């Protein structure tokens, strides 16, 4: 099993970091978790063509986590010789978002059908949506995925995924504060992937801005590196993988971020630029 941080950025555009997106590769499957800004470019950089992704998992419906979903859908459609619908699995509300996206793409679909006989013969642009909640489980080929509750209120529902194959486990939380659902999802996992926020840096930035309260508001629904590390320790996780750095991690700051987590977790801590990966 290989886990690659395709995008480690946040809602704030960053020329060096794509939006939140993680690639899990296991048993011949390429599974994307969230699909933020620039994720498809990073997917290609990881050596995976859009058509090689069969399943997309969505943790929640914040725009920065789904910005490139339409790019994944259309790129697969126009690049593949046969129309194989993308499977999108997410919380309630996902179907409405995908339906609206397909409506937005209706003219694009018409233009391409008018121009390409073979594409028209393949049929309409189709996405297979499955809405799931905590306690649900499903398979992606030989890979087993269970769904767990996270806490990103007032964003609700939000979920995380526990992906298992051949005795190996990766837990992917998305945006959340520590909660029982995350602890259960991470229990004895080989890798725990968690989005993180630096309270000290965000607070300093908020103090410097005229509309600083908007920045302060984000402090109450993301985990800090320290909290992610505490969750990892509590759950018996082997490796902690940090992503979605808020504010953007600057070159040379990696040691500082790692040290905050290392004070609470004795295992391996993985962080860095887009395309950082680990194998288990």
N, C-alpha and C positions, 0 to 999 in steps of 0.2 A: 504494500500500500504506500502510495506517495501523496503527500499533501503539499500543494504549492500556493503561496499567497500571490495570486495574480494581481490583486489591487490592494494596497495598504493605506489608501487615502481616506479622506473624510468628506463631508459635504462641501468643505471649502476647496475650490479648484486648486490643484497643485500640479505644476508642470512636470514634476518628477514622480508622481504617484497616481495610479489609476484609482477609481473608486472601489469600494468594498467588493471583493470577489475572491473566492477560494476554490481551487480545483482539487478534487479527490480522485485519484486513479487507483482502481483495484479490480482484479479479475477481468481485465480487458474493458472495463467501463470508465468513461470520463464523465464525472459528475461535477457540475458547477454549483456552488452555493453562493447565492446572490450574484448580481450582475451590474456593478456600478460603472461609472463613467470610464470609458477606455478599456473595459474588461476584454473585449474581443481582440483588440490589438495585443494585449498581454497574453491572451490565449494562444495567438499565433506565435508569439515570441517563445512560448513554452513548447512549441512544436506540435500543437493540437489544432487541426482545422475545425471550424464551427460544426461541420457535418459529423465530426467524430464525437460530439457531445449529444447524448441522447436524453439526458435528464437534467433539469434545472431545479434546484431546491431554493425556496424563498423563505427567509427567516421572518421578514415583516415587510410592510409596504411603504416604508419611507422612500422618497424619491431617489436618494443617493444609493440605495441598494438595488434599484431596478432600472436605472437610467438606460443601460445598454441592452435590456431584454429585447427591445424591438430590433436592435442590430443583430443579436444572436439569431432571432427568428428569421429575419429576412436574408441574412448571410447564408444560413443553412439552406433556405429555400432555393435561392438562385444558384448556389454552388453545387448542389447535389443533383445527380442525374435522375434520381427517383425521389418523389416527395415523401419523406419520412417525417411525420409531425413530431415536433419537440414535445416532450413530456415536462410539464411544469407542475411542481408540487409545492403548495404553500398554504398559509392560513386562510380562513374565511375572508372573502374580499378579493382573493387572487383572481377568481373567475371574472369579476366585474372589471378589474384592471386590465386583464388580457383581452376581454371583449372590446373595451374602449380602445386599446392599442390596435387591435385588428381593424376596427372602424377607421382609425387614423391612417392605417396603411392601405385602405381600400383603393384609393386612386393609384398608388404605387403598384398594387397588384394588377389593376386594370392595364396600366401602361405596359407592364412587363408581359402580360398575357397577349396584348395587342401586337407585341414585337417578337415574341418567341413562341412558335408553334409547339415546340416540345414542352415548354414550361406550362403552357395552357393545357396540354394533354395530361399533365401530371395532376391537374385538379387545383382546387383553391388552396390558398395559404391556410394551414390548419395548425392549431396548438391544442394538445390534449391537457386539460387542466384537472388536477385533483386537489381538492381542499381537504386539509387534514388538521387534526388537533392533538393535544397531549394524550398519550395512551395509544395512538394509532401506530401501526407498523406496516411496512411494505418492502418489496424487494426491487432491486435494480439488477437484473441478471442474477448473478450468484451473490450479490451484496445485499445485506439486510440493513434497513434503516428504521429506527424508531424515533418518534416525535415527542418532544418534551417541552413543558411550559417554561418560558422565560419571563422576565419582568422589565418591560420597557415602557411602563405606563407614563403618560396617558395613551401611548400607542398600544392598542389591544385589539386583536390578539397578536402576540409575538411568540415565536417558537424557535427551538433549536433542534439539531439532528444528531443522533448517535449512529455512526456508520460502522458496520462490522463486517469483516471477512477473514476467514481462515484464522480465527482467534485473535485478530488485531482489531483495535478500536480507536476511532477518532471521534471526538465530541466537538461540535461546532455550535457555538452559542449565539452568534450575532450580537446585536446591541441588547444589553441587559445589566441590571445590578445583580449582586449575589442573591440567590433564592434557592428554595428547596428543589425546584425543578432542575436547575442547573447542576446542583450537587448530585442529583440522581443520574442525570445524563452523563456526568463526568466520572462516575464511579469506576475506579481502576482502569481508566482509559490510558492507552499508550500515548496519545496526543490530545491536548485540549486547546482549541483555537478560540481566542477571546478578543473582542474589540476592546480597546482601552482608551482612557482619557486621563490627562494630567490635570488634577484639580489646581495645583499651584500655578501652572502656566496659563490655564484658562482664566483663572481669577485675576492674574496680573494683566492679561489682555483685556478682560472686561473692565478693569479699573481705568484703562487707557482709552476706552471707546465712549463716545457720547451716548450710544445705545447699548451700554454694557450689560443691561439686565438680560437682553436676549442671549448673550453668551453665558451668563450665570445660570440661566434656565437649563442648560444642557448638562449641568453637573449632577443633577439628581436622577438621571436614568441611564448612565453608563458606568461600567466598572473601571476602577483605577488599576494600574499595574499591581498595586499592593493587594487590592481585593481579588483580582484574578489569581494572584499567587496564593492567597489564603484559600480560595476555592479549590485550587489544584492540590494543596496540601491536605485539606479536609477530605477530598475525594480519592486520594491515593493515586493521583495522576503521575505518569512517568515523565512526560515532556510538556512544557507550557509554551504555546506559540502565540505571540501577541501580534495584533494587526489593527488597522483602522485607527491610526494614531491621531489623537486630537490634543493639542494642535499638531500639525505635521512635524514629525521627527526630522530634525536637521542633521546633515552629515556631521559625524563626530559626537552626536548625542546618544548613540546606541548604548554605550556603557552606563550612562546616567539612568536611562530607562530600565536597563537590565538590573541595575543595582537596587532600584526600588522594589522590583519583584523578588530578587534574590534574598532580600531580608526576610521573606516569608515563605520561600519555597526552595528546597535543597536540590531539586532535580534540574534537568537541562532546560534552559530558557532560550527560545528561538525568536529572533526579531531581525528586522532589516529592511532593505528595499523591496520593491516589487520583484517577484519571481524567486524570493527566498523559499526554500523547500526543505522537507525532511522526509525520510523513508523509514518505514517500520516493517 
